[in-house]
Amino acid sequence: MAIFKCEQYPQLRVWGRDGTVLAQFRDGLFATDDASVIAMLSQRAYITLVDDGGQPAASGRRRTFRREYVKCGKPSCRCASGRGHGPYIYAYYREGGRVRKRYIGRAAGQS
């Protein structure tokens, strides 16, 4: 469960492209398990990630969330000639001077 904080807009609503509410902040806080919402909220400068459920790089370290397609490596799979499986959300962060990558989850609404 990822917890986000928005001090600038404590009652913020974040709308999706289809007109649904993706995030509803109450008293400046919002919690979610949805990987695509985590990726989208982490790109906004006025929203900060407070806690990510004990994942590495918590408490003040900068993270970048990316949506990626992956290939499984099987020559007969559809991903070998296409864009791959996914999209999946990954978090990138620095730890001990190295860039680390951590799987967050499958992006919502994708096949």
Buried (B, 14 or more C-beta within 10 A) or exposed (E): EBBBBBEEEEEBEBEBEEEEEBBEBEEBEBEBEBBBBBBBBBEEEEBBBBBBEEBEBBEEEEBEBBBBBBBEEEEEEEBEEEEBBBBBBBBBBEEEEEEEEBEBBBBBEEE
